[in-house]
Amino acid sequence: MSSNTPRRPVRDLRFFLTVPHACSYLPGKEATTLFLDPQESPVPGVYDSLALLGFRRSGRHLYRPHCEAATPAARCVFRLTSLRLTAHNEKFGAAMPI
């Protein structure tokens, strides 16, 4: 099996949608949020896959915007060539790939 061949999931995950609410990214727009079932305990590989799909974490909750207006609010990843750490974030420096 090549790395491009889709793998079948070991098990299905359950997701929930919120009711429409005010968008925190785009003023005057409505948004919905897609949440992983809070009863799920995703293993690291699942968490990594969900992160690649735009999921974020807040405590134990994994979620992502799920609405047509979310495209302009898509997350951006920047590759840093240099980084000056402050005293506040210095303890995280060893974990940051530069």
C-alpha positions as MATLAB code, in Angstrom:
seq = 'MSSNTPRRPVRDLRFFLTVPHACSYLPGKEATTLFLDPQESPVPGVYDSLALLGFRRSGRHLYRPHCEAATPAARCVFRLTSLRLTAHNEKFGAAMPI';
ca = [
       0.000    0.000    0.000;
       1.484    3.354   -0.996;
       1.319    6.435    1.216;
      -1.225    7.919   -1.233;
      -3.635    5.018   -0.881;
      -6.519    5.939    1.414;
      -6.664    3.743    4.474;
      -9.916    2.446    5.815;
     -10.758    3.817    9.245;
     -10.380    1.471   12.179;
     -13.639    2.863   13.562;
     -16.044    5.667   12.865;
     -15.906    8.940   14.784;
     -19.028   10.900   15.720;
     -19.278   14.626   15.069;
     -21.832   17.257   16.063;
     -22.795   20.614   14.532;
     -23.727   23.642   16.602;
     -26.726   25.784   15.778;
     -25.842   28.884   13.753;
     -24.219   31.615   15.843;
     -22.422   34.918   15.288;
     -19.141   34.353   13.472;
     -16.133   35.349   15.573;
     -14.010   35.864   12.426;
     -16.285   37.689    9.988;
     -18.476   40.517   11.356;
     -22.139   40.253   10.420;
     -21.869   36.603    9.344;
     -23.275   33.446   10.892;
     -21.188   30.368   11.536;
     -21.599   26.790   12.622;
     -18.965   24.724   14.386;
     -18.210   21.041   13.874;
     -17.213   19.243   17.104;
     -15.783   15.808   17.636;
     -18.011   13.889   20.046;
     -16.758   14.929   23.522;
     -16.976   11.267   24.596;
     -14.226   10.391   22.094;
     -10.619   10.152   23.262;
      -8.672   10.461   20.012;
      -5.321    8.745   19.856;
      -2.373   10.849   18.586;
      -2.737    9.692   14.951;
      -6.402   10.672   14.899;
      -5.655   14.033   16.497;
      -2.919   14.674   13.906;
      -5.286   13.811   11.049;
      -8.003   16.082   12.415;
      -5.469   18.909   12.838;
      -4.562   18.573    9.148;
      -8.275   18.989    8.388;
      -8.355   22.283   10.275;
      -9.532   21.083   13.676;
      -8.409   23.035   16.722;
      -8.358   22.143   20.374;
      -9.911   23.904   23.330;
      -9.360   21.844   26.457;
     -10.766   18.394   25.679;
     -12.843   19.655   22.729;
     -11.761   19.313   19.103;
     -13.613   21.599   16.697;
     -13.400   23.552   13.464;
     -15.489   26.178   11.688;
     -18.018   24.504    9.410;
     -19.722   26.996    7.155;
     -19.410   28.413    3.658;
     -18.090   31.717    4.992;
     -15.218   29.887    6.753;
     -13.043   29.807    3.629;
     -11.784   33.395    4.097;
     -11.118   32.539    7.737;
      -9.050   29.441    6.902;
      -6.074   28.905    9.129;
      -2.639   29.897    7.928;
       0.649   28.262    8.800;
       3.826   30.320    8.618;
       7.307   28.824    8.492;
       9.551   30.926   10.700;
      13.232   31.279    9.933;
      13.997   33.080   13.173;
      12.090   33.585   16.350;
      12.771   35.719   19.392;
      11.206   34.178   22.464;
       9.922   36.301   25.303;
      10.162   35.268   28.936;
       6.495   34.241   28.716;
       6.987   31.737   25.883;
      10.614   30.800   26.488;
       9.662   27.496   28.148;
       8.082   26.364   24.849;
      11.166   27.117   22.763;
      12.541   23.580   22.824;
       9.290   22.238   21.357;
       9.158   24.750   18.493;
      10.689   23.503   15.226;
      12.525   26.366   13.568;
];
